[in-house]
Amino acid sequence: MWHKGWRDHIWSAIDQPWDLIIIGGGITGAGVLRQAVTAGLKSLLVEANDFAFGTSSRSSKLIHGGFRYLRNKQFNVTKESVREREWMLREAPNLVAPLSFVLPNFERYHFPSWKLGVGVMIYDLLAPKWDHRKCSLTKLLEACPFLNAGGLVGGFQYYDAVMDDVRLLLRILREAVQAGGVALSYTRAERLLRTSDGQVCGALLRDRLFPDGRTAEVKAKVVVNASGVWSDEVRTQLGQPARLRRLRGSHLVFGRAKLPVNQAVTLFHPRDGRAMFVIPWEGTTIIGTTDIDHDPALDEKYLEPFASEEEISYMMEAVSFLFPSLGLSEKDIVSSFSGLRPVIHTGAATPSKESRAHAVWEENGLITITGGKYTTFRVMSRQTMDRVLARLGKAQTAPRDRIFDPVPDLPTVPLEPSRLAYLAGRHGNETGRFLTAAKQGDLEPIGQLPNVWAELRWAAREEGVEHLDDLLLRRVRLGLLLPNGARDLLGRIRSIVQPELEWTDQRWQQEEASYLQTWQRYYSPKPG
Ligand SMILES: Cc1cc2nc3c(=O)[nH]c(=O)nc-3n(C[C@H](O)[C@H](O)[C@H](O)COP(=O)(O)OP(=O)(O)OC[C@H]3O[C@@H](n4cnc5c(N)ncnc54)[C@H](O)[C@@H]3O)c2cc1C
């Protein structure tokens, strides 16, 4: 779909009146594009970097209600989220998968067991479902063999869901584009255009792939600002005050052999009692996350957020408390990643006390949708569309419950059913074409990971890859999942993707050097 020359093709026809321009190619913008196309609007989404470059590639990968929000009494956020989780599990199986969590209780938490029990019960009732249980010490240690037995007093088991944030977003974006929407990466909305009475009526767009990139003043009846933590930058052009608190959250990735867990664990950090997760993900184990105010001065020096030394020690302290017998050290970290939460500033004393609710603001005709969570993207995009349709004077269309297109019957291929289901979840209605495009050896697994080599070929050919970072950090996440950013595999990766991307040897060398530098600076075990 995003074949060679796709960006030129879009740029050649960009200067035409649109019903809607969406600024931001994260999950929020993708959700709005999907709804807008369904409502019959001629819609253009622009993303300043790669699709999902912002927070939407840096989440904890959970579709969840946020068990910890119950502690902050944010019942509405939890209720909305667990209901969205149940919807996604039904509508996007294999892309969003159920994940069992254990919640061990330790003496040092000073937390009566009955309180945790009430918590998991409310969590289920809000969904509504009934799928939690109390666990004896024996059951807990059976479920999680390396768990700290010292001071362990019992616990609970409950369910949430797991996904790959970029793949979920790409599936929505691609299906929106198949249905007639237009999505353009590496294109920044540099300035809002306004009518003589100050109403927003379009944006000056700049192509960021080239140093003096082409520009166009593009008009639209409505502009939606879905630019995540950058939303204030767009709004302040209208003289509006900043309203976001940018909170950084970081994660560490370990090899599954070093940190073997078959189900997720919810823990309270031994130092400050903050809730954290250990999550089995894509053949690795992730621990996260931190929650701290992000210093804006870092943005002047660095292009991406990264985990600080203090955050790494804080997370190591948590993992060592939970699994002391594994003797984990910083040497065992495979990679790290960090993202910024777009949280609406209410002046809460600590970052973790700020609400994760979303908000829609309308200012001089600009509709901003921000805050919220990945899990609630459908609710956020529906509410945005209600505002868009009202501005256009159109009747509200029936809310579209179905977001994902169904997966058609698949051809018979030499793949285990679980791996085929995994690929079908990611590629949806394109899975048949994906499988047909695979060449000899492409359907072999990549080491111990759930991925196959064919994903690299397909991404290079069909998924709008403009840089090697796009491929290895977002399309197929080898840069996070394998040691040294998958440096040892670059030879085989090159043999597959260089011909697909039609890169010269010189271009490959530049891309490889730039990717390794990005990985070292922002995603390695010692970033910065
Ligand atoms: C550490 C962490 C863990 C999280 N874990 C979870 C979780 O497990 N589950 C969950 O539900 N939620 C989670 N969240 C929250 C969730 O990830 C975010 O709410 C969500 O990804 C925000 O998506 P977005 O589209 O609004 O913003 P983004 O994904 O940041 O997208 C905004 C995009 O706008 C682009 N942009 C900015 N300015 C411009 C411009 N001028 N022109 C064009 N494009 C522009 C940016 O490049 C960016 O890609 C987590 C967040 C963090 C930080």
Ligand as a Chemical Component Dictionary entry (heavy atoms), coordinates in Angstrom:
data_LIG
# 
_chem_comp.id                   LIG 
_chem_comp.type                 NON-POLYMER 
_chem_comp.pdbx_formal_charge   0 
_chem_comp.three_letter_code    LIG 
# 
loop_
_chem_comp_atom.comp_id 
_chem_comp_atom.atom_id 
_chem_comp_atom.alt_atom_id 
_chem_comp_atom.type_symbol 
_chem_comp_atom.charge 
_chem_comp_atom.model_Cartn_x 
_chem_comp_atom.model_Cartn_y 
_chem_comp_atom.model_Cartn_z 
_chem_comp_atom.pdbx_ordinal 
LIG C1  C1  C 0 5.848  4.990  29.634 1  
LIG C2  C2  C 0 4.430  4.925  29.149 2  
LIG C3  C3  C 0 3.713  3.753  29.271 3  
LIG C4  C4  C 0 2.391  3.705  28.832 4  
LIG N1  N1  N 0 1.744  2.513  28.879 5  
LIG C5  C5  C 0 0.475  2.439  28.464 6  
LIG C6  C6  C 0 -0.177 1.190  28.446 7  
LIG O1  O1  O 0 0.410  0.151  28.744 8  
LIG N2  N2  N 0 -1.466 1.164  28.046 9  
LIG C7  C7  C 0 -2.140 2.299  27.697 10 
LIG O2  O2  O 0 -3.324 2.211  27.406 11 
LIG N3  N3  N 0 -1.527 3.492  27.650 12 
LIG C8  C8  C 0 -0.229 3.581  27.999 13 
LIG N4  N4  N 0 0.432  4.766  27.936 14 
LIG C9  C9  C 0 -0.257 5.943  27.377 15 
LIG C10 C10 C 0 -0.277 5.883  25.849 16 
LIG O3  O3  O 0 0.905  5.353  25.348 17 
LIG C11 C11 C 0 -0.522 7.290  25.284 18 
LIG O4  O4  O 0 -1.674 7.824  25.897 19 
LIG C12 C12 C 0 -0.758 7.263  23.784 20 
LIG O5  O5  O 0 0.241  6.523  23.116 21 
LIG C13 C13 C 0 -0.766 8.702  23.258 22 
LIG O6  O6  O 0 -1.000 8.634  21.871 23 
LIG P1  P1  P 0 -1.140 9.941  21.009 24 
LIG O7  O7  O 0 -1.471 9.540  19.632 25 
LIG O8  O8  O 0 -2.075 10.892 21.686 26 
LIG O9  O9  O 0 0.301  10.630 21.077 27 
LIG P2  P2  P 0 1.620  10.200 20.291 28 
LIG O10 O10 O 0 1.735  8.755  20.125 29 
LIG O11 O11 O 0 2.764  10.896 20.936 30 
LIG O12 O12 O 0 1.379  10.794 18.839 31 
LIG C14 C14 C 0 1.487  12.171 18.560 32 
LIG C15 C15 C 0 2.270  12.307 17.267 33 
LIG O13 O13 O 0 2.179  13.659 16.805 34 
LIG C16 C16 C 0 3.359  13.938 16.072 35 
LIG N5  N5  N 0 3.478  15.388 15.971 36 
LIG C17 C17 C 0 3.799  16.282 16.945 37 
LIG N6  N6  N 0 3.780  17.540 16.461 38 
LIG C18 C18 C 0 3.430  17.446 15.150 39 
LIG C19 C19 C 0 3.259  18.414 14.110 40 
LIG N7  N7  N 0 3.408  19.720 14.340 41 
LIG N8  N8  N 0 2.948  17.976 12.867 42 
LIG C20 C20 C 0 2.763  16.631 12.634 43 
LIG N9  N9  N 0 2.919  15.690 13.586 44 
LIG C21 C21 C 0 3.242  16.091 14.831 45 
LIG C22 C22 C 0 4.451  13.279 16.904 46 
LIG O14 O14 O 0 5.600  13.008 16.137 47 
LIG C23 C23 C 0 3.759  12.020 17.418 48 
LIG O15 O15 O 0 4.092  10.868 16.671 49 
LIG C24 C24 C 0 1.773  4.859  28.310 50 
LIG C25 C25 C 0 2.507  6.040  28.182 51 
LIG C26 C26 C 0 3.829  6.065  28.578 52 
LIG C27 C27 C 0 4.631  7.309  28.405 53 
# 
loop_
_chem_comp_bond.comp_id 
_chem_comp_bond.atom_id_1 
_chem_comp_bond.atom_id_2 
_chem_comp_bond.value_order 
_chem_comp_bond.pdbx_ordinal 
LIG C1  C2  SING 1  
LIG C2  C3  SING 2  
LIG C2  C26 DOUB 3  
LIG C3  C4  DOUB 4  
LIG C4  N1  SING 5  
LIG C4  C24 SING 6  
LIG N1  C5  DOUB 7  
LIG C5  C6  SING 8  
LIG C5  C8  SING 9  
LIG C6  O1  DOUB 10 
LIG C6  N2  SING 11 
LIG N2  C7  SING 12 
LIG C7  O2  DOUB 13 
LIG C7  N3  SING 14 
LIG N3  C8  DOUB 15 
LIG C8  N4  SING 16 
LIG N4  C9  SING 17 
LIG N4  C24 SING 18 
LIG C9  C10 SING 19 
LIG C10 O3  SING 20 
LIG C10 C11 SING 21 
LIG C11 O4  SING 22 
LIG C11 C12 SING 23 
LIG C12 O5  SING 24 
LIG C12 C13 SING 25 
LIG C13 O6  SING 26 
LIG O6  P1  SING 27 
LIG P1  O7  DOUB 28 
LIG P1  O8  SING 29 
LIG P1  O9  SING 30 
LIG O9  P2  SING 31 
LIG P2  O10 DOUB 32 
LIG P2  O11 SING 33 
LIG P2  O12 SING 34 
LIG O12 C14 SING 35 
LIG C14 C15 SING 36 
LIG C15 O13 SING 37 
LIG C15 C23 SING 38 
LIG O13 C16 SING 39 
LIG C16 N5  SING 40 
LIG C16 C22 SING 41 
LIG N5  C17 SING 42 
LIG N5  C21 SING 43 
LIG C17 N6  DOUB 44 
LIG N6  C18 SING 45 
LIG C18 C19 SING 46 
LIG C18 C21 DOUB 47 
LIG C19 N7  SING 48 
LIG C19 N8  DOUB 49 
LIG N8  C20 SING 50 
LIG C20 N9  DOUB 51 
LIG N9  C21 SING 52 
LIG C22 O14 SING 53 
LIG C22 C23 SING 54 
LIG C23 O15 SING 55 
LIG C24 C25 DOUB 56 
LIG C25 C26 SING 57 
LIG C26 C27 SING 58 
# 
